[in-house]
């Protein structure tokens, strides 16, 4: 059935058109989001048959690409990334965390770009009549047309693409409607998009394997530019993807064969998809408190190598085995993969600086620490809580990491407090255990001194104490949850102060950390040079803030432990 796009136009103008930022779009329906991205010279109305088919079950959003329809023009030197960013920004503006993304022609390239650059935002991927690794003949032809369009700043002879897109049907009312769309297109937007379309067919060569969501690559058997071989090549590169070729159809098959095209989309939407946000997953993993280790070995030429890791686990006592994980992106991966063995050094509370050194890319790591050789000639770092000297047992491929299994040949341990790590920050276990015990007996106030872009986070919200974030009679986890619900993304580090408030007879426990993310209402940022102007009634908090301001200048913080007037300041690093 051929859609009546002229009748649809009235609906578009009356009820469907909206705008967010630089982007105009059509929105209809409720439920899981489906985002539709059109091709060069077209606009959101191109998707009328799909909007009608899926608005009853899904929240359908069809956008106008930059320079098309009612969206703003792209920058003069726009690349494909500009159009991908437009789609991502629209998702943010509409509070869409993830969606099925379907693109036609150049819109297919934008959809692929979104799936590659923002995998957590893509539930499923649909690519209709798009291009991939053109041969030289097709590349020359499309580049010549791009040069002509850019030189004349007009869509050029639109009858040529209409004949390719519709063949014998190029005189039908449907073809006439699409011809008018091309003629009405903004020449500047058309030219910029066609240049991107002409030069981006190889952008994703060798990169499609990173797409892990259900995917559909479809075209028409008679599409001369977005060929069946291209669709098959893309589908072959994505594990589990489907390639579909509609017999007898050309480039505009979503309009000329809407029932068949919608059937393919319906099948894609039925496939199970779960989007996992790597950032949120990392936060969840960070809830598990670990120790901090430095893993060391030697290159084939004897050069010592090492990296910081908290992915360390004991595996077996008989035989004695342990494992560590190393990212495939790590510069030292080859060294550890080829080495006969390695050592694991568990750091103490006094070795936070050592952790930072081996987490960096600096070439002189081993010149900054005191170390000695183990019996197996692996570097052991002096002052570590414990160390394990290992022969390599096996390497195991594991996603974006490699598991390095070690057979323990020797070990050593010392009586010192280990350095902890949780929720993206270091934890001093000895002092924190004492603070938590005291809080459990007499109640506690958990607070944080937070920096946002180098300034102090201050708020007058009633749940927060004297202008600083606080959780009364709670835990550090409750404090973090409260702040994150307000929109702030919190990264807490070490304790900064632990003291008893004589008025409330409660233990005050203060952390230091950083904040980022959406700035909540009622919060303001104050330069540290102006903290004396703050109206803070609690003298202990005023004194604590002044010490923090002084110590942050040198970047060497200490921990205060005592009461509100007198106590001991302990060095951290």
N, C-alpha and C positions, 0 to 999 in steps of 0.2 A: 504494500500500500504506500503510495506516494504522499508525503505529508503536505498539508496546506500551510505553507510558510507565510502567506499573505494574511491569513486569519490570525496566525500566531503573533504577528507583529503588533496588532492592537493590544493583545494581552501583555506583551512585553512592555509597551509604553505605559500602560495603565497600572500594572500591579507587580511586575517582576523586577524592574530595574532598580538597582541600589548601587551604593558606592562606599568603598572603604579606602582611605588614603588616596593612592594614585590609581586605584583599580575600580572599574565598573564591573558589575556582575549581575547575574540572574540567580535567584534563590527560590526554591520551592520544595515543599515537603518536610518531613521530620524523620529522625532516625539516624542511622550510621551515615556519615558524610561520603558523598561521591563528588569529586571535583573534575570538571570537564574543561579541556584546554584545546582550543581550535587551531587551525592552521593559518598560514600567511594570507592576508587580505580579507579574512572572514571575521566573525565576531561570535558572541555567545549564542545568537539566534541559530547558528549552524546546528546546535544540539537540540532543537525543538523536539524531534521524535524521541530522543533519549530522555529529555526532561518529562515529557508526557508519560513515558513508559515506566519511569522509576520514582516519580515524585510521591506515589502512594506508599512506598516502602522505605524510601531513603530521603535524606536531606541532600538535595541535588543543587550544586553550585556550578554554574557555567560562567567563566570569567571572560572579559575582553582583554586580550594580551596588550601589552604596552604599545601605544600607537595605533590601536584598533578600537572600533566602537567608540565608547565614551571614556576610555582609559587615557591617562596622560601619555605623552610621547616618551620613548626611551632616551637615555643619554646618547649623544651623537656617535660615540665609539662603543656602543653596547655590544656585548658578547652574549652567548647563550646564558651565562650566569645571571645576567640582569633579569631575564624572563623567569628563570628558576627562582630567583630571590623574590620576584613579584608574587609568585604562587605561594611561597613560604610565608611571606608577610601577610597575604590575605588570610591564610590559615590562622595566623596569630591574631589578626584583627577580628576574626569571626570566632575566636576561642575554639578552634578545631585542633585537637591534639594529634589526630591521625585520620587518614581518609584513604579510600580507594581513589587513585588518580588515573584518569584516562585521557590520553591525548591523541589528536588526529594530525597527521603530517608533521609540521614543525612542532605542534603541540605535543606530539609523541616524544620528540627530543627533550622538550621541557619536562615532561612526565618522567622520563628516564633520569634526567638530571636531578629531579627532586628525590627519586628513589636512591640514587647513588650518593648524593650529598647529605640527605637527611633521611636515612633509612628508618628511623623511629617514627617519622611522620607518615610513612606510606604503609597502608594495610595491604593493598593489592595494586598491581600495575597493569594498565591496559594501554597498548600501543597500536593504533590503527593507521594503516597506510603511511608509515614513516620510513625513513631512509637510514641506511647503514652501509658504510664502506662502498660508496659508489665506484663503479669501474671508471676508467679514464674518459671514455666517450661520454657517459652521463655527467661526469664531473665537469668536463669542458663545456657541455651545453648549458648546464645550470649556472656555471660561473659567468658565461657570456651573457646570459639573460640578467644576472645580478648586476653586471657592469652596465648594461643598457638601462636598467631601472634606476641605478644610482646616478648615472649621467643625466638622465632626463627628468629624474624626480617625479616620475609618473608610473602607474602600474603597467605601462606599455600596452601591447596588443593583447587584451584579455581573452580574445577569441581563441588564441592558441592554447592556453591552459584549459579553457572550457571544452574544446574539442578533445583534449587528452582526458579530461575528467569525466566527460559524458558520452563521447563518441557519437553514435547515431542519435542520441537523445539530446544533442546540444541545442536543439531548437525548442525544447519543451518548456512549459512555464517554470518548472523547477530550475532548469539550466539558466533560463532568463533571470530568475531571481538571484541566483548565485553570481551571474555576470554583473548584475547591477551592484551587488555587494562589492565586487572587485573594483568596479569603476568609481564607487563612492568612497573607497578606502582613502585615508589620509596618505598622500604620496610619501611624506617623510616617514611615517610609521611603516608603510608598506616596504619602502626601500631598505630601512634598517633591518626589518625582520627577514626580508628575502636574502640580504647579504649574510645574516647569521645562518639561515637555513641552507644556503649554498655552501657554506664553509664548515659546518658542524657535523657532517655525516661520519667523521672519523674520531670525533671527540671521545666516544666511549669504546673505541677499539681496545680489547683486552681488559675492560673494566666491568663488563656486565656480569661476570661471575660473582661479584660482590652483592648482587641483588638476591635476597633470600626470601622474598615474599611471593605469593602466588602471582603469576604473570601470564599475560596473553599478548601475543604478537600476531596481528591479523592484517590481511590486505586482500585486494581483489586479484583474480587470476589475470585480468587484462590491464592492471595498473602498470603503465610503462616505466614509471619512475620509482615508485615504492613497490618493488617487485616481490614476488613470492620468495625468491632466493634470499632477499634481504630479511624478510620476516623469519624465514627458517634459520638463517645465520644467527639472528638475535635470540630466537628461542633456544637454539642449541647451546648458546653461551650461558643461559640462566637455568640452573637446576630446577627441573619440574615444570618448566614453562610450557605453555601450549602454543603451537603454531596453527593458525587457521587461515585458509584461503577460500574466499567465496567465489564460486565458479561464475564466470561471465561478468563480474563486477569490476569497476574501475576505482578511481581515486575517491569519489564522494559516496562511498557505499553506505555510510551512516544515514544518508538522505535517500539514495536510490534503492537501497535494500534495508530499510529500517528494521523490519521484523527479524531478518537473519542476523543483522548486527546486534540488535538488542538481545537475541538469544545467546550470542557469544558473551555479551556483557553479563547477562543474567547467570550464566554458568560460572563466570569469573567471580561474581559476587557471592555465589553459593560456596566457594572454596573457603575453608577455615583460614583465618589470618589473625595473628596476634602480634601487635607491635610492641617491642620492648625498647624502651628509651635507655640507651647506654648510660646516660648521665644519672637517671634515676636508679638504674641497676647498680651502678657504682656506689651510690648513696646507701642502698640496701645492704650491699656487701660490707660497707664501712661500718654498719651497726655491730659487726662482729669484731670485738677488740682483739688485737694481735700484738705480738712483740715485733721488734724491728731487727732485721739482720743485714749484714753485709756479706755477700757471697763472693768468694775470691778464687782465682785460678792463675795460671800462667799461659801466655801464648806459646806457640811452637818455638819462638826465639828466646823464651824465658822472661818476657816482659810481664809484670804483674797486671792483672785485670780484675775489676770488681764492680759490683752494682748493689744498690740498696733494694731490699725486698722484704715485704711482710707476708708474702705467699710461701711460707715455710711450714712443713708439716712432718711430724714423726710418722713413720709408716709401719715399722715392724721392729720387735725386739729380737726375734729369732727367725731369720738372720736380722742383724741391726741395719735398718734402712730408713732413709729420710728422703724428702723431695723438696725441691724449690721450683718455681715457675719463672720463666724468663720470656719477655715479649719478643715476638718475631721481629719487631721494629727496633729492638735494642742493638746498639752499636757493637756490643760485646757478644752477641749471639753466636757468631762464627767461632770465636775463641772458646767459649764454653762447650760448643757442640763438638769441637775437635779435641778438646783436652781429655787426658786420661782420668782426671779427677778434679775435685774442687773442695773448698772449705766453707763452712757456714759459721759466721761470727754473730752471736746474739749480743746486741748492744745494751749497755747500761744506761741509767737515767742521765749520767754525766756525758753521754756520747751523742747527744742530739746533733752537734756540729759534724760528727763523723757521718751520721746518716745523711745530712745535707750535702756533704762533700761527694759521697758515692752516688747520690741521686742526681748529681750534676753531670755535665759533659766536659768538665775541665780535664785537661790532659795530665795534670800533676797530682792526681788524687793521693797516690801513695807517698808523695813528698810531704803531704800535710798531716800525716798520722804516723804514730809509732807502731811498728809491726815487726814480726820475725817469721821465719820459715817453720813450717810444720815438718813432721817426719816424712811426709810425702811431697815436700817442697811447695806447699801451698801457703800463701800469705795469711798469717794469723794476726789480728789487730789487738794490740795490748789494751788491757782494761775491759775487755769484753766479759760479760757475765758467764758465757760458756762458748765453746768452739767445738766443731766437729770436723775431723779430717777424713775425707771420703774418696774412695775410688769410684769412678763412674760405673753405675750398674746398667743403665739404659736411658735412652731418649725416647719420649713419647710425644707425638704430634697432638696438639690440643687446641684447635681453633686458632685464635690469634696469639697463642703462647706455645711454648715448648716446655714439657715437664722434664726436669732433670732429676733422675733418681740416683741416689748415692748410697753405696755400701760403706758403712762407718768403720774405719780402720783404727780410729783413736778419737778421744774427746777429752775436754777439760772443763772445769766449772769453778766459779768463784762466788763468794758471798757478797753480792751487791744487788741492788734493786734493778730489775730490767726496765728498759725503755718501752712504753706502751704506745699503741696507735689505734685510734678509733674516730669515726666520723670526720676523716680528713685532717685530724690533728694529733699531736703527740700528747701522751698522758704520762704524768709522773705518778707511778702506782703507789709508792710509799706514802707520800703526803696525801694523795687522794683517798687512800684507804683510811687514813687517820681522820680525814675530814668527813668522810661518809659515816664512819662509826660515831663520831661526835654528833653529826646531824641526826642520826637515827635515835640517839638518846634524848636530845633536847629540841628537835625541830631545826629547820634550816631555811635560809634564804639563798637561792641560787641566782647569781647574776652574771652579767657579761659586759666587758668593755669591748665594744665593737668598732672597728674602723671600716668606713665605706669611702673608697677613693681617697684615702689618706686623712679623712676627717672623722670626728667622734659622732657616733649615733646617739642622739638625744631625743627623748619623747616625754610628753606630758600625759600619756595614756594612764588611766587609773590603775591598771594592773601592773604597772612598772614603777619601780621605786626611784623617787627623786631624780627623774630624768634619765635613768639608765635601765636597760632591760633586766627584768627580775622575775623569778618564779617563787612565790612564797610557799613554804612547806612542800616543796616539790623535789624533782630530780633534774639533772642536767638534760636528760632526754625530754622531759616535759618542757623545759625552757626552750630547747631547740624546736620542738613541735609547735609551741606557741608562736615563736618568731616566724617560722616558715609558713604557718597559716596566714600570717599578716602579709606575706608576699616576699619576705626577705629570705635569701639563700645564705645559710649560716655555716661557717667553717670555724669551729672552736679549736683552740690550741691548748697550751699549758694552763694550769692553775696560775692565778696571779696573787691572790690573797685569801687567807682563811683566818677569821677572827670572830670573837663573840661580841654581840651587840648588847651592852648592859641594860638598855631600855627594854628591849623585847626579850632578852635572855635567850636569843636564838643565834645559832651559828651562821655567820655570813661567809659564803663561799663564792669567790669571784674568779671567772675565767677571762682570758683575753682571746680575741678572735677577729675575723673579718666578716663583712656582710656584702652581698651583691644581690642582683635580681631586681624585681619590681619594688619601687619605693612606696611603702604604705603611707596612708593618710595619717597625719598627726606626728610624723617623725621628721626631724630636721637634722642637718649636718652642721657641726660646729668645728671650726679650725682649732687645733690644739693651742694655738697662740691666744685663743680667746676663752679658754676654759675657766679662767678666774672670774669671768663675767656671769657664769651660770648661777642660777638661784638654787643651789643645793644646800639643804638644811643640815644634812648629816656631815659632821666634821670628818668622820672616818672616811667617807666616800670622797670628800674634797681632797683629803691628804692622799688617798689612793690614786686619784686621777692625776694629781700633780706628779707623783712618783712615776706613774705610767708615762706621762708626757716627757719627763726627763729621760727615762730609760729608753724610750723609743728612738731618741735621737741617735744613740749609739747602736741600737739594735740588739742590746744585751739585757734581757729582762731577768728579773729575780722573783722569788716567791716570798710573800710576807706571811708569817704564821705567828699568832699571838692573840692579844685582845685588841680593843679599839684604840688603846693608847700606847702599849708597849708590846714588842714582839721581836722576832728574829727574821732577818732577810736572808734567804738562801739563794745561792747562785744556781742557775739552770744551765747556762752554757757560757 
